[in-house]
Amino acid sequence: MVRKIFPWPYVIISALGLFASFASIDLEQPWLPIARGLGLAVFMGVGILHAFRISVHPKPTAPMIGVFIGVVPILLVAFVIGRIAGFILFGVPAHGLLSQATVGGALAAIVYVAIMPVVRRIITSIALQAHGPAVR
């Protein structure tokens, strides 16, 4: 069960949805809700699709949910750091297609992909403690 958590193709597609959602913040109307909606649909849709495709549906525990909630501030901090770095290092404008939000979204997507192995190990550890070695 645990080995099937966060397979790489799903993580990468989710990161692309996350990037589209973050990068769309500085777009003008009518593109803002379209891009953000598509990004969030890809990000959440991949998770829902994966949940339906796995054969075992484990019951999440409170520590598991805490790990998933803990990922959110990490991604938000990465996004803000990326926006600031985009302005300071690259001088990108505050609005438009190639904007500070695009740089921040790219950094948040990279951080998301980078932290998934750590999240997977933590979730594996929690599952082993909660359900025993049969979940491997």
C-alpha angles and dihedrals in degrees: 000000000000094000089064094057113113102356110199099247090055092045093052094047090047089051090054090052090048090050092050091049095049095040092053094064093092097044123113126243129305092025096055099071093037095053094040092048093049092046093050091044090055093044095049096032093059090052092048092046091051091048090056094045098055117090097218120055108199121201108245117235127214093258090052091052089047090056091052091048089048091059091063098068090044090056093045092051090048090051093051092046089049092051092051092045090049090056098042101038103030104021093226116172124256095241138036138053096306099041141135089276090058091056091044091048091050091051092047090051091049091049090048091055091043096052097045094086089053092047090048091053092048092048089047091052092048092048092049091051093046101039106019131239094309090085094069 
